[in-house]
Amino acid sequence: MKKLLSTAALATLFVAAGTQAQAQTVRSERNVSLDLANQIAAASVAACQEKGYAVTATVVDRAATIRAVQRADNAGPHTLEASRAKAFTSASARNTTLAMMENAQKNPGAANLVHIPGFLLLGGGVPIKAGNDVIGAVGVGGAPAGNLDEQCAMAALDKVKDALN
């Protein structure tokens, strides 16, 4: 019986040590490069310009840190913060801000999302995905409606889809 308890205690010790070692390993995560962020921001602004909208596009990485910003000529000053907040919200929630806005309008529990500091529940924030991993987000602000901002962001992501595989 003593030998059995001793063996069980030793096994528990090895399992605990293995778990602790796993918790201390280095993680490898995919993220948005500066080059890719600039491509997405430029393509977002260009997609909106083709429709006659002067916008700002902000691209953030997986931690919602700004990687690139492009502001079209004649884009309003408010578009800088709007695009940043949309990108932050989308990266943080790993969802489009348009879907979040619609959910908050229909679901009283989700309506409280507007109280999270930095969140902006207006259309125009879209996650950037490499496979199933969200590696960042793009936020577009300045078109006449959030769904139009989102269309520009989606057009930009479509242009770089080969780089996201």
Phi and psi restraints in degrees (value plus and minus 20) as a CYANA .aco file:
   2 LYS   PHI     -82.1   -42.1
   2 LYS   PSI     -60.8   -20.8
   3 LYS   PHI     -85.2   -45.2
   3 LYS   PSI     -59.1   -19.1
   4 LEU   PHI     -84.1   -44.1
   4 LEU   PSI     -65.1   -25.1
   5 LEU   PHI     -84.4   -44.4
   5 LEU   PSI     -59.3   -19.3
   6 SER   PHI     -84.6   -44.6
   6 SER   PSI     -61.7   -21.7
   7 THR   PHI     -86.2   -46.2
   7 THR   PSI     -61.8   -21.8
   8 ALA   PHI     -84.3   -44.3
   8 ALA   PSI     -60.5   -20.5
   9 ALA   PHI     -85.6   -45.6
   9 ALA   PSI     -61.0   -21.0
  10 LEU   PHI     -85.5   -45.5
  10 LEU   PSI     -61.2   -21.2
  11 ALA   PHI     -83.4   -43.4
  11 ALA   PSI     -61.4   -21.4
  12 THR   PHI     -81.9   -41.9
  12 THR   PSI     -60.5   -20.5
  13 LEU   PHI     -82.8   -42.8
  13 LEU   PSI     -62.2   -22.2
  14 PHE   PHI     -86.7   -46.7
  14 PHE   PSI     -60.2   -20.2
  15 VAL   PHI     -83.6   -43.6
  15 VAL   PSI     -64.9   -24.9
  16 ALA   PHI     -82.8   -42.8
  16 ALA   PSI     -61.3   -21.3
  17 ALA   PHI     -86.2   -46.2
  17 ALA   PSI     -58.9   -18.9
  18 GLY   PHI     -85.9   -45.9
  18 GLY   PSI     -59.3   -19.3
  19 THR   PHI     -85.1   -45.1
  19 THR   PSI     -62.2   -22.2
  20 GLN   PHI     -85.3   -45.3
  20 GLN   PSI     -59.2   -19.2
  21 ALA   PHI     -84.9   -44.9
  21 ALA   PSI     -59.4   -19.4
  22 GLN   PHI     -84.4   -44.4
  22 GLN   PSI     -57.8   -17.8
  23 ALA   PHI     -88.0   -48.0
  23 ALA   PSI     -40.0     0.0
  24 GLN   PHI    -119.9   -79.9
  24 GLN   PSI     -14.2    25.8
  25 THR   PHI     -94.7   -54.7
  25 THR   PSI     139.1   179.1
  26 VAL   PHI    -100.6   -60.6
  26 VAL   PSI     115.1   155.1
  27 ARG   PHI    -113.0   -73.0
  27 ARG   PSI     128.0   168.0
  28 SER   PHI    -138.7   -98.7
  28 SER   PSI     101.5   141.5
  29 GLU   PHI    -149.6  -109.6
  29 GLU   PSI     123.0   163.0
  30 ARG   PHI    -101.7   -61.7
  30 ARG   PSI     129.0   169.0
  31 ASN   PHI    -169.7  -129.7
  31 ASN   PSI     150.0   190.0
  32 VAL   PHI    -101.3   -61.3
  32 VAL   PSI     107.0   147.0
  33 SER   PHI     -99.7   -59.7
  33 SER   PSI     142.4   182.4
  34 LEU   PHI     -81.7   -41.7
  34 LEU   PSI     -62.5   -22.5
  35 ASP   PHI     -80.4   -40.4
  35 ASP   PSI     -67.3   -27.3
  36 LEU   PHI     -84.6   -44.6
  36 LEU   PSI     -61.2   -21.2
  37 ALA   PHI     -80.0   -40.0
  37 ALA   PSI     -63.7   -23.7
  38 ASN   PHI     -84.8   -44.8
  38 ASN   PSI     -59.1   -19.1
  39 GLN   PHI     -82.2   -42.2
  39 GLN   PSI     -64.0   -24.0
  40 ILE   PHI     -87.5   -47.5
  40 ILE   PSI     -63.5   -23.5
  41 ALA   PHI     -81.8   -41.8
  41 ALA   PSI     -66.7   -26.7
  42 ALA   PHI     -84.0   -44.0
  42 ALA   PSI     -62.5   -22.5
  43 ALA   PHI     -87.7   -47.7
  43 ALA   PSI     -53.4   -13.4
  44 SER   PHI     -85.4   -45.4
  44 SER   PSI     -67.9   -27.9
  45 VAL   PHI     -82.3   -42.3
  45 VAL   PSI     -63.6   -23.6
  46 ALA   PHI     -83.6   -43.6
  46 ALA   PSI     -61.1   -21.1
  47 ALA   PHI     -82.0   -42.0
  47 ALA   PSI     -59.1   -19.1
  48 CYS   PHI     -93.7   -53.7
  48 CYS   PSI     -57.2   -17.2
  49 GLN   PHI     -81.0   -41.0
  49 GLN   PSI     -57.1   -17.1
  50 GLU   PHI     -79.5   -39.5
  50 GLU   PSI     -46.3    -6.3
  51 LYS   PHI    -117.8   -77.8
  51 LYS   PSI     -17.9    22.1
  52 GLY   PHI      67.8   107.8
  52 GLY   PSI      -2.6    37.4
  53 TYR   PHI    -127.2   -87.2
  53 TYR   PSI     111.2   151.2
  54 ALA   PHI    -115.6   -75.6
  54 ALA   PSI      90.7   130.7
  55 VAL   PHI    -147.8  -107.8
  55 VAL   PSI     151.4   191.4
  56 THR   PHI    -137.1   -97.1
  56 THR   PSI     120.7   160.7
  57 ALA   PHI    -141.7  -101.7
  57 ALA   PSI     110.9   150.9
  58 THR   PHI    -140.3  -100.3
  58 THR   PSI     114.4   154.4
  59 VAL   PHI    -135.9   -95.9
  59 VAL   PSI     110.6   150.6
  60 VAL   PHI    -137.5   -97.5
  60 VAL   PSI     139.4   179.4
  61 ASP   PHI    -106.6   -66.6
  61 ASP   PSI    -191.8  -151.8
  62 ARG   PHI     -83.7   -43.7
  62 ARG   PSI     -41.8    -1.8
  63 ALA   PHI    -115.0   -75.0
  63 ALA   PSI     -11.0    29.0
  64 ALA   PHI      47.5    87.5
  64 ALA   PSI       7.3    47.3
  65 THR   PHI    -112.6   -72.6
  65 THR   PSI     114.6   154.6
  66 ILE   PHI     -81.2   -41.2
  66 ILE   PSI     111.4   151.4
  67 ARG   PHI    -132.5   -92.5
  67 ARG   PSI     -54.2   -14.2
  68 ALA   PHI    -176.1  -136.1
  68 ALA   PSI     125.7   165.7
  69 VAL   PHI    -159.3  -119.3
  69 VAL   PSI     112.7   152.7
  70 GLN   PHI    -153.2  -113.2
  70 GLN   PSI     112.0   152.0
  71 ARG   PHI    -140.9  -100.9
  71 ARG   PSI     103.6   143.6
  72 ALA   PHI     -88.2   -48.2
  72 ALA   PSI     133.3   173.3
  73 ASP   PHI     -75.5   -35.5
  73 ASP   PSI     118.8   158.8
  74 ASN   PHI      52.1    92.1
  74 ASN   PSI     -14.5    25.5
  75 ALA   PHI     -91.2   -51.2
  75 ALA   PSI     117.5   157.5
  76 GLY   PHI     -83.8   -43.8
  76 GLY   PSI     134.2   174.2
  77 PRO   PHI     -83.2   -43.2
  77 PRO   PSI     -48.5    -8.5
  78 HIS   PHI     -87.8   -47.8
  78 HIS   PSI     -39.6     0.4
  79 THR   PHI     -88.9   -48.9
  79 THR   PSI     -44.4    -4.4
  80 LEU   PHI     -82.4   -42.4
  80 LEU   PSI     -73.1   -33.1
  81 GLU   PHI     -90.7   -50.7
  81 GLU   PSI     -57.4   -17.4
  82 ALA   PHI     -81.6   -41.6
  82 ALA   PSI     -65.4   -25.4
  83 SER   PHI     -86.8   -46.8
  83 SER   PSI     -58.5   -18.5
  84 ARG   PHI     -83.8   -43.8
  84 ARG   PSI     -66.3   -26.3
  85 ALA   PHI     -85.7   -45.7
  85 ALA   PSI     -56.8   -16.8
  86 LYS   PHI     -86.0   -46.0
  86 LYS   PSI     -62.7   -22.7
  87 ALA   PHI     -84.1   -44.1
  87 ALA   PSI     -64.3   -24.3
  88 PHE   PHI     -79.5   -39.5
  88 PHE   PSI     -66.9   -26.9
  89 THR   PHI     -82.5   -42.5
  89 THR   PSI     -65.5   -25.5
  90 SER   PHI     -85.4   -45.4
  90 SER   PSI     -63.9   -23.9
  91 ALA   PHI     -85.6   -45.6
  91 ALA   PSI     -61.6   -21.6
  92 SER   PHI     -85.4   -45.4
  92 SER   PSI     -64.9   -24.9
  93 ALA   PHI    -111.0   -71.0
  93 ALA   PSI     -30.7     9.3
  94 ARG   PHI      36.4    76.4
  94 ARG   PSI      24.1    64.1
  95 ASN   PHI    -171.9  -131.9
  95 ASN   PSI     145.0   185.0
  96 THR   PHI     -95.5   -55.5
  96 THR   PSI     126.7   166.7
  97 THR   PHI     -91.2   -51.2
  97 THR   PSI     -46.3    -6.3
  98 LEU   PHI     -85.7   -45.7
  98 LEU   PSI     -65.4   -25.4
  99 ALA   PHI     -83.6   -43.6
  99 ALA   PSI     -59.1   -19.1
 100 MET   PHI     -85.4   -45.4
 100 MET   PSI     -61.5   -21.5
 101 MET   PHI     -82.1   -42.1
 101 MET   PSI     -67.3   -27.3
 102 GLU   PHI     -82.7   -42.7
 102 GLU   PSI     -59.3   -19.3
 103 ASN   PHI     -85.3   -45.3
 103 ASN   PSI     -61.7   -21.7
 104 ALA   PHI     -85.5   -45.5
 104 ALA   PSI     -51.8   -11.8
 105 GLN   PHI     -92.1   -52.1
 105 GLN   PSI     -50.5   -10.5
 106 LYS   PHI    -115.5   -75.5
 106 LYS   PSI     -44.4    -4.4
 107 ASN   PHI    -137.4   -97.4
 107 ASN   PSI      89.7   129.7
 108 PRO   PHI     -76.1   -36.1
 108 PRO   PSI     -53.1   -13.1
 109 GLY   PHI     -87.2   -47.2
 109 GLY   PSI     -55.7   -15.7
 110 ALA   PHI     -99.3   -59.3
 110 ALA   PSI     -36.0     4.0
 111 ALA   PHI     -81.0   -41.0
 111 ALA   PSI     -43.6    -3.6
 112 ASN   PHI     -93.2   -53.2
 112 ASN   PSI     -29.7    10.3
 113 LEU   PHI     -78.1   -38.1
 113 LEU   PSI     -48.2    -8.2
 114 VAL   PHI     -85.3   -45.3
 114 VAL   PSI     -34.5     5.5
 115 HIS   PHI    -111.5   -71.5
 115 HIS   PSI     -21.8    18.2
 116 ILE   PHI     -97.7   -57.7
 116 ILE   PSI     103.6   143.6
 117 PRO   PHI     -75.7   -35.7
 117 PRO   PSI     108.9   148.9
 118 GLY   PHI      71.5   111.5
 118 GLY   PSI     -33.6     6.4
 119 PHE   PHI     -97.9   -57.9
 119 PHE   PSI     119.4   159.4
 120 LEU   PHI    -152.4  -112.4
 120 LEU   PSI      90.4   130.4
 121 LEU   PHI    -114.7   -74.7
 121 LEU   PSI      49.0    89.0
 122 LEU   PHI    -149.6  -109.6
 122 LEU   PSI     125.7   165.7
 123 GLY   PHI     -78.5   -38.5
 123 GLY   PSI     128.2   168.2
 124 GLY   PHI     110.2   150.2
 124 GLY   PSI     -27.5    12.5
 125 GLY   PHI    -122.9   -82.9
 125 GLY   PSI     106.8   146.8
 126 VAL   PHI    -154.5  -114.5
 126 VAL   PSI     109.9   149.9
 127 PRO   PHI     -86.1   -46.1
 127 PRO   PSI     127.2   167.2
 128 ILE   PHI    -121.3   -81.3
 128 ILE   PSI     100.7   140.7
 129 LYS   PHI    -136.1   -96.1
 129 LYS   PSI     117.7   157.7
 130 ALA   PHI    -132.9   -92.9
 130 ALA   PSI      82.9   122.9
 131 GLY   PHI      46.6    86.6
 131 GLY   PSI    -145.3  -105.3
 132 ASN   PHI    -115.3   -75.3
 132 ASN   PSI     -23.7    16.3
 133 ASP   PHI    -107.6   -67.6
 133 ASP   PSI     108.9   148.9
 134 VAL   PHI    -102.0   -62.0
 134 VAL   PSI      96.6   136.6
 135 ILE   PHI    -128.4   -88.4
 135 ILE   PSI     -16.9    23.1
 136 GLY   PHI     143.2   183.2
 136 GLY   PSI    -184.5  -144.5
 137 ALA   PHI    -178.2  -138.2
 137 ALA   PSI     137.5   177.5
 138 VAL   PHI    -139.1   -99.1
 138 VAL   PSI     117.2   157.2
 139 GLY   PHI    -140.9  -100.9
 139 GLY   PSI     113.3   153.3
 140 VAL   PHI    -142.2  -102.2
 140 VAL   PSI     114.2   154.2
 141 GLY   PHI    -158.6  -118.6
 141 GLY   PSI     118.1   158.1
 142 GLY   PHI     112.3   152.3
 142 GLY   PSI     -37.3     2.7
 143 ALA   PHI     -92.9   -52.9
 143 ALA   PSI     145.6   185.6
 144 PRO   PHI     -82.7   -42.7
 144 PRO   PSI     -35.4     4.6
 145 ALA   PHI    -174.2  -134.2
 145 ALA   PSI     133.3   173.3
 146 GLY   PHI     -80.8   -40.8
 146 GLY   PSI     -55.0   -15.0
 147 ASN   PHI     -85.1   -45.1
 147 ASN   PSI     -50.1   -10.1
 148 LEU   PHI     -93.8   -53.8
 148 LEU   PSI     -58.3   -18.3
 149 ASP   PHI     -78.2   -38.2
 149 ASP   PSI     -64.4   -24.4
 150 GLU   PHI     -83.0   -43.0
 150 GLU   PSI     -59.8   -19.8
 151 GLN   PHI     -79.5   -39.5
 151 GLN   PSI     -60.0   -20.0
 152 CYS   PHI     -85.8   -45.8
 152 CYS   PSI     -61.4   -21.4
 153 ALA   PHI     -84.2   -44.2
 153 ALA   PSI     -62.4   -22.4
 154 MET   PHI     -85.0   -45.0
 154 MET   PSI     -58.9   -18.9
 155 ALA   PHI     -82.4   -42.4
 155 ALA   PSI     -59.6   -19.6
 156 ALA   PHI     -86.0   -46.0
 156 ALA   PSI     -64.0   -24.0
 157 LEU   PHI     -85.2   -45.2
 157 LEU   PSI     -53.2   -13.2
 158 ASP   PHI     -84.7   -44.7
 158 ASP   PSI     -55.1   -15.1
 159 LYS   PHI     -87.3   -47.3
 159 LYS   PSI     -49.0    -9.0
 160 VAL   PHI    -127.1   -87.1
 160 VAL   PSI      -7.5    32.5
 161 LYS   PHI     -76.0   -36.0
 161 LYS   PSI     -54.1   -14.1
 162 ASP   PHI     -85.0   -45.0
 162 ASP   PSI     -51.5   -11.5
 163 ALA   PHI     -95.7   -55.7
 163 ALA   PSI     -34.8     5.2
 164 LEU   PHI    -114.6   -74.6
 164 LEU   PSI     -18.4    21.6
